[in-house]
């Protein structure tokens, strides 16, 4: 799959933040994709055309990474419980004691 910068700017002009979110999400789940390239293209596109708002671009880039971290920590807690009978203590459960 080959993308030219024209293709990326077309996707940004058409889908905006959704395109950034999609590209970074695909890369965050482990599939080699153009997440890094889309981040750079979105930043340059936002700076030159002013059609995208930089804080929203940053949020679209950060969202898949936080989802991946949340699901990974949840998977680790489930694996520890299944394997060793260890339960993870959250701040809510420790404050109730």
Buried (B, 14 or more C-beta within 10 A) or exposed (E): EEBEEEEBBEBBEEEBBEBBBBBBBBBBEEEEBBBEBBBEBBBBBBEEEEEBEEEBBBBBBEBBBEEBEEEEEEEEBEEEEEEEEEEEEEEEEEEEE
